[in-house]
Amino acid sequence: MQRFYDNKEFFNKPVLTGAQNPYEIIKTYFQDREMYEVRIRLWNLVETALTSNNIQFSEAEERLSLIHFYGQLEELIEANLKIATQIKEELTSTQEIE
C-alpha cells in the first residue's frame, strides 16, 4: 500500500488502461461476469478484511470507513453496468438499422 502514498502523482490517474477505450473495458468486464457475482466477491473482500487480524481495521472508525467505501464502490460498479447495458442497446439498435 505504501507505494501508492509514495507516488501519489503517478497513481492519481489511470495507470492500467493506457489508451484503451473505457467503454470497451466496461463492456468486457460485464461480459465476463454477472452483477450478483460482483456483489459476492466484493462483500467477500470486505468480510475478509474485517474478520482477519489485520491491524489496519482494528478501530471502529476504520471499519466504518471500509463499509462506506464498499457501498460507494458497489454503486460505481452498478453505474458501470448501466453504461454497459446502454452500450449494448445502442449497438443492437444500430445493427438493426443497417
C-alpha positions in Angstrom: 0.0 0.0 0.0 2.9 2.3 0.8 3.9 2.7 -2.9 0.6 4.4 -3.6 1.4 7.1 -1.0 5.0 7.5 -2.2 3.9 8.0 -5.8 0.6 9.9 -5.4 1.0 11.8 -8.7 1.5 8.6 -10.7 -1.3 6.7 -9.0 -3.8 9.6 -9.1 -4.5 8.9 -12.8 -5.4 5.8 -14.8 -2.3 3.6 -15.0 -3.6 0.2 -16.1 -5.8 1.1 -19.0 -3.5 3.1 -21.2 -5.1 4.2 -24.4 -7.9 1.6 -24.2 -11.4 2.7 -24.8 -13.1 2.9 -21.3 -16.4 1.8 -22.8 -14.8 -1.3 -24.2 -13.3 -2.1 -20.7 -16.7 -1.7 -19.1 -18.4 -3.8 -21.8 -15.8 -6.6 -21.4 -16.0 -6.5 -17.6 -19.7 -7.3 -17.7 -19.4 -9.8 -20.5 -17.2 -11.9 -18.2 -19.4 -11.8 -15.0 -22.8 -11.0 -13.7 -23.7 -8.4 -11.1 -24.6 -10.9 -8.4 -21.1 -12.4 -8.8 -19.5 -8.9 -8.4 -21.6 -8.3 -5.2 -20.5 -11.7 -3.7 -16.8 -11.1 -4.4 -16.9 -7.5 -3.3 -18.5 -8.5 0.0 -16.0 -11.3 0.5 -13.2 -8.8 0.3 -14.8 -6.6 3.0 -15.7 -9.6 5.2 -12.1 -11.0 4.9 -10.7 -7.6 5.8 -13.0 -7.2 8.8 -12.7 -10.7 10.2 -8.9 -11.1 9.8 -6.3 -10.0 12.4 -5.4 -7.0 10.1 -4.5 -4.1 12.4 -5.5 -1.7 9.7 -9.1 -2.3 10.6 -8.8 -2.6 14.4 -10.6 0.7 15.1 -14.3 1.0 14.6 -13.9 4.2 12.5 -11.6 2.3 10.1 -14.1 -0.5 9.7 -17.0 2.0 9.1 -14.9 3.7 6.5 -14.3 0.4 4.7 -18.0 -0.4 4.7 -18.8 3.1 3.4 -16.2 2.6 0.6 -17.8 -0.8 -0.1 -21.1 0.9 -0.7 -19.6 3.6 -2.9 -17.7 1.0 -4.9 -20.9 -1.1 -5.3 -22.7 2.0 -6.6 -19.9 2.7 -9.0 -20.0 -0.8 -10.4 -23.7 -0.6 -10.8 -23.3 2.7 -12.7 -20.8 0.9 -15.0 -23.3 -1.9 -15.5 -25.9 0.7 -16.6 -23.3 2.1 -19.1 -22.6 -1.4 -20.4 -26.3 -2.0 -20.9 -26.7 1.3 -22.7 -23.8 0.4 -25.0 -25.2 -3.0 -25.8 -28.6 -1.5 -26.5 -27.1 1.2 -28.8 -25.0 -1.4 -30.6 -28.1 -3.6 -31.1 -30.3 -0.7 -32.3 -27.5 0.4 -34.7 -27.2 -3.1 -36.2 -30.9 -3.3 -36.6 -31.0 -0.1 -38.7 -28.2 -1.3 -41.0 
